[in-house]
Amino acid sequence: MKKELIGVYTIWLRDIKRYFRDKPRIVGSLAQPILFLFVLGTGIASSLSTFGGGSGKDFLSFMFPGIVGMTVLFTSFFSAMSIVWDREFGFLREVLVTPISRTSIVVGKLLGGSTIAMIQGSIILLLSPLLKIPITFAIFFKVLVIIFLVAITISAMGIVLASVIKSMQAFQVITNFLLMPMFFLSGALFPLNDTVKWMKVVSRINPLSYGIDAMRTIILNNPDLQLYPLWLDIVVLVSVTVVMSILGAVLFSRQD
């Protein structure tokens, strides 16, 4: 048992060190959500005010949890890319022959990707005073729990893909194909309450929808913007996390 825990810790620590040593990655991964929030968000908010579509400040407040969710989504998914990278450069084979189970390797990768996503999500969350969104310590730590659930779910999805996709180029194409629809159909940028029927159906099978809905419920505390009860958001996130983590461990155990 101790050997397995050491293995999990080592895999986790390697991912964390790689993240903090890669300064362009840190800057680039934080620049995208900031660009969405302060450029796209401000532009759309100004348009709403101009055309009489409501308060721009209200839109920025609505959009803020969605941008936190976007940060977690992209960071978690691309953290799994290191598996494909390690496979191409031969490092994964060295890890697989170590005297620890492959499940421990998966747990280490899940925790590594989730930790990085939590760090970046927390940084974006700390920008809330700039938008005049009051976030107390209690709200911050509640949202952090949701961020962790979303991060580990998306990381597990990334590991599932990385276990079956062998090349870096194919992984990047597939992830870009999946991530943008997941983001746009999650309610991050516009409410899904009164949208067309097919969007509602897709959003219900999108785990990110429940994560963003939970964050929006906790941060804004506005029942009119709430898609589902908070307990349902958490149940769905936990359920998907368990299923995707098990599937990721099973597929990864077949690596050779």
Contacts in CASP RR format, 6 or more apart in sequence:
PFRMAT RR
TARGET T0000
AUTHOR 0000-0000-0000
METHOD contacts of the structure
MODEL  1
MKKELIGVYTIWLRDIKRYFRDKPRIVGSLAQPILFLFVLGTGIASSLST
FGGGSGKDFLSFMFPGIVGMTVLFTSFFSAMSIVWDREFGFLREVLVTPI
SRTSIVVGKLLGGSTIAMIQGSIILLLSPLLKIPITFAIFFKVLVIIFLV
AITISAMGIVLASVIKSMQAFQVITNFLLMPMFFLSGALFPLNDTVKWMK
VVSRINPLSYGIDAMRTIILNNPDLQLYPLWLDIVVLVSVTVVMSILGAV
LFSRQD
3 99 0 8 1.000
3 100 0 8 1.000
4 100 0 8 1.000
4 101 0 8 1.000
4 104 0 8 1.000
5 104 0 8 1.000
6 100 0 8 1.000
7 98 0 8 1.000
7 100 0 8 1.000
7 104 0 8 1.000
7 105 0 8 1.000
7 108 0 8 1.000
8 104 0 8 1.000
8 107 0 8 1.000
8 108 0 8 1.000
8 111 0 8 1.000
9 108 0 8 1.000
11 95 0 8 1.000
11 104 0 8 1.000
11 105 0 8 1.000
11 107 0 8 1.000
11 108 0 8 1.000
11 109 0 8 1.000
11 111 0 8 1.000
11 112 0 8 1.000
12 108 0 8 1.000
12 111 0 8 1.000
12 112 0 8 1.000
12 115 0 8 1.000
15 79 0 8 1.000
15 82 0 8 1.000
15 108 0 8 1.000
15 109 0 8 1.000
15 112 0 8 1.000
15 113 0 8 1.000
15 115 0 8 1.000
15 116 0 8 1.000
16 112 0 8 1.000
16 115 0 8 1.000
16 116 0 8 1.000
18 82 0 8 1.000
19 25 0 8 1.000
19 26 0 8 1.000
19 116 0 8 1.000
19 119 0 8 1.000
20 26 0 8 1.000
29 71 0 8 1.000
29 74 0 8 1.000
29 75 0 8 1.000
29 120 0 8 1.000
30 71 0 8 1.000
30 120 0 8 1.000
30 123 0 8 1.000
30 124 0 8 1.000
32 70 0 8 1.000
32 71 0 8 1.000
32 74 0 8 1.000
33 67 0 8 1.000
33 68 0 8 1.000
33 70 0 8 1.000
33 71 0 8 1.000
33 124 0 8 1.000
34 124 0 8 1.000
34 127 0 8 1.000
36 67 0 8 1.000
36 70 0 8 1.000
37 60 0 8 1.000
37 63 0 8 1.000
37 64 0 8 1.000
37 67 0 8 1.000
37 124 0 8 1.000
37 127 0 8 1.000
37 131 0 8 1.000
41 59 0 8 1.000
41 60 0 8 1.000
41 63 0 8 1.000
42 60 0 8 1.000
44 59 0 8 1.000
44 63 0 8 1.000
45 56 0 8 1.000
45 57 0 8 1.000
45 59 0 8 1.000
45 60 0 8 1.000
46 56 0 8 1.000
48 54 0 8 1.000
48 55 0 8 1.000
48 56 0 8 1.000
48 59 0 8 1.000
49 55 0 8 1.000
49 56 0 8 1.000
57 131 0 8 1.000
57 132 0 8 1.000
60 131 0 8 1.000
61 131 0 8 1.000
61 133 0 8 1.000
61 220 0 8 1.000
62 191 0 8 1.000
62 216 0 8 1.000
62 220 0 8 1.000
62 225 0 8 1.000
63 188 0 8 1.000
63 189 0 8 1.000
64 128 0 8 1.000
64 131 0 8 1.000
64 133 0 8 1.000
64 219 0 8 1.000
65 188 0 8 1.000
65 212 0 8 1.000
65 215 0 8 1.000
65 216 0 8 1.000
65 219 0 8 1.000
65 220 0 8 1.000
66 186 0 8 1.000
66 187 0 8 1.000
66 188 0 8 1.000
66 189 0 8 1.000
66 212 0 8 1.000
66 215 0 8 1.000
66 216 0 8 1.000
67 124 0 8 1.000
67 188 0 8 1.000
68 121 0 8 1.000
68 124 0 8 1.000
68 125 0 8 1.000
68 143 0 8 1.000
68 147 0 8 1.000
68 212 0 8 1.000
68 215 0 8 1.000
69 121 0 8 1.000
69 147 0 8 1.000
69 150 0 8 1.000
69 186 0 8 1.000
69 188 0 8 1.000
69 208 0 8 1.000
69 211 0 8 1.000
69 212 0 8 1.000
69 215 0 8 1.000
70 183 0 8 1.000
70 188 0 8 1.000
71 117 0 8 1.000
71 120 0 8 1.000
71 121 0 8 1.000
71 124 0 8 1.000
72 117 0 8 1.000
72 118 0 8 1.000
72 120 0 8 1.000
72 121 0 8 1.000
72 147 0 8 1.000
72 150 0 8 1.000
72 151 0 8 1.000
72 154 0 8 1.000
73 150 0 8 1.000
73 154 0 8 1.000
73 179 0 8 1.000
73 182 0 8 1.000
73 183 0 8 1.000
73 208 0 8 1.000
74 179 0 8 1.000
75 113 0 8 1.000
75 116 0 8 1.000
75 117 0 8 1.000
75 120 0 8 1.000
75 121 0 8 1.000
75 151 0 8 1.000
76 113 0 8 1.000
76 114 0 8 1.000
76 116 0 8 1.000
76 117 0 8 1.000
76 150 0 8 1.000
76 151 0 8 1.000
76 152 0 8 1.000
76 153 0 8 1.000
76 154 0 8 1.000
76 155 0 8 1.000
76 158 0 8 1.000
77 154 0 8 1.000
77 155 0 8 1.000
77 157 0 8 1.000
77 158 0 8 1.000
77 175 0 8 1.000
77 178 0 8 1.000
77 179 0 8 1.000
78 175 0 8 1.000
79 109 0 8 1.000
79 112 0 8 1.000
79 113 0 8 1.000
79 116 0 8 1.000
79 117 0 8 1.000
79 155 0 8 1.000
80 109 0 8 1.000
80 113 0 8 1.000
80 155 0 8 1.000
80 157 0 8 1.000
80 158 0 8 1.000
80 159 0 8 1.000
80 161 0 8 1.000
80 162 0 8 1.000
81 162 0 8 1.000
81 168 0 8 1.000
81 171 0 8 1.000
81 172 0 8 1.000
81 175 0 8 1.000
82 109 0 8 1.000
83 92 0 8 1.000
83 109 0 8 1.000
83 159 0 8 1.000
83 162 0 8 1.000
83 163 0 8 1.000
83 252 0 8 1.000
84 162 0 8 1.000
84 165 0 8 1.000
84 166 0 8 1.000
84 167 0 8 1.000
84 168 0 8 1.000
84 171 0 8 1.000
85 168 0 8 1.000
86 92 0 8 1.000
86 95 0 8 1.000
87 93 0 8 1.000
87 166 0 8 1.000
87 255 0 8 1.000
88 167 0 8 1.000
88 168 0 8 1.000
92 255 0 8 1.000
95 105 0 8 1.000
96 102 0 8 1.000
96 105 0 8 1.000
96 255 0 8 1.000
96 256 0 8 1.000
102 249 0 8 1.000
102 252 0 8 1.000
102 253 0 8 1.000
102 255 0 8 1.000
103 249 0 8 1.000
103 253 0 8 1.000
105 252 0 8 1.000
106 159 0 8 1.000
106 245 0 8 1.000
106 248 0 8 1.000
106 249 0 8 1.000
106 252 0 8 1.000
106 253 0 8 1.000
107 249 0 8 1.000
109 155 0 8 1.000
109 159 0 8 1.000
110 152 0 8 1.000
110 155 0 8 1.000
110 156 0 8 1.000
110 159 0 8 1.000
110 245 0 8 1.000
111 152 0 8 1.000
112 155 0 8 1.000
113 151 0 8 1.000
113 155 0 8 1.000
114 148 0 8 1.000
114 151 0 8 1.000
114 152 0 8 1.000
114 155 0 8 1.000
117 147 0 8 1.000
117 150 0 8 1.000
117 151 0 8 1.000
117 154 0 8 1.000
117 155 0 8 1.000
118 144 0 8 1.000
118 147 0 8 1.000
118 148 0 8 1.000
118 151 0 8 1.000
121 147 0 8 1.000
122 140 0 8 1.000
122 144 0 8 1.000
122 147 0 8 1.000
125 135 0 8 1.000
125 140 0 8 1.000
125 143 0 8 1.000
125 144 0 8 1.000
125 147 0 8 1.000
128 134 0 8 1.000
128 135 0 8 1.000
128 219 0 8 1.000
129 135 0 8 1.000
133 219 0 8 1.000
133 220 0 8 1.000
135 143 0 8 1.000
135 219 0 8 1.000
139 218 0 8 1.000
139 219 0 8 1.000
142 218 0 8 1.000
143 215 0 8 1.000
143 218 0 8 1.000
143 219 0 8 1.000
146 211 0 8 1.000
146 214 0 8 1.000
146 215 0 8 1.000
146 218 0 8 1.000
146 233 0 8 1.000
146 234 0 8 1.000
146 237 0 8 1.000
147 215 0 8 1.000
149 211 0 8 1.000
149 234 0 8 1.000
149 237 0 8 1.000
149 238 0 8 1.000
149 241 0 8 1.000
150 207 0 8 1.000
150 208 0 8 1.000
150 211 0 8 1.000
150 237 0 8 1.000
152 241 0 8 1.000
152 245 0 8 1.000
153 207 0 8 1.000
153 237 0 8 1.000
153 240 0 8 1.000
153 241 0 8 1.000
153 244 0 8 1.000
154 207 0 8 1.000
154 208 0 8 1.000
156 241 0 8 1.000
156 244 0 8 1.000
156 245 0 8 1.000
156 247 0 8 1.000
156 248 0 8 1.000
157 244 0 8 1.000
158 175 0 8 1.000
159 248 0 8 1.000
159 251 0 8 1.000
159 252 0 8 1.000
160 244 0 8 1.000
160 247 0 8 1.000
160 248 0 8 1.000
160 251 0 8 1.000
161 171 0 8 1.000
161 174 0 8 1.000
161 175 0 8 1.000
162 171 0 8 1.000
163 248 0 8 1.000
163 251 0 8 1.000
163 252 0 8 1.000
163 254 0 8 1.000
163 255 0 8 1.000
164 251 0 8 1.000
165 171 0 8 1.000
165 174 0 8 1.000
181 202 0 8 1.000
182 206 0 8 1.000
182 208 0 8 1.000
183 208 0 8 1.000
185 199 0 8 1.000
185 202 0 8 1.000
185 203 0 8 1.000
185 206 0 8 1.000
185 209 0 8 1.000
186 203 0 8 1.000
186 206 0 8 1.000
186 208 0 8 1.000
186 209 0 8 1.000
186 211 0 8 1.000
186 212 0 8 1.000
187 203 0 8 1.000
187 209 0 8 1.000
187 212 0 8 1.000
187 213 0 8 1.000
188 208 0 8 1.000
188 212 0 8 1.000
191 225 0 8 1.000
192 199 0 8 1.000
192 200 0 8 1.000
192 203 0 8 1.000
192 209 0 8 1.000
192 227 0 8 1.000
193 227 0 8 1.000
203 209 0 8 1.000
203 227 0 8 1.000
207 236 0 8 1.000
207 237 0 8 1.000
207 240 0 8 1.000
209 227 0 8 1.000
210 228 0 8 1.000
210 232 0 8 1.000
210 233 0 8 1.000
210 236 0 8 1.000
210 237 0 8 1.000
211 233 0 8 1.000
211 237 0 8 1.000
213 226 0 8 1.000
213 227 0 8 1.000
213 228 0 8 1.000
213 233 0 8 1.000
214 230 0 8 1.000
214 233 0 8 1.000
214 234 0 8 1.000
214 237 0 8 1.000
216 222 0 8 1.000
216 225 0 8 1.000
216 226 0 8 1.000
217 225 0 8 1.000
217 226 0 8 1.000
217 230 0 8 1.000
217 233 0 8 1.000
218 230 0 8 1.000
228 236 0 8 1.000
END
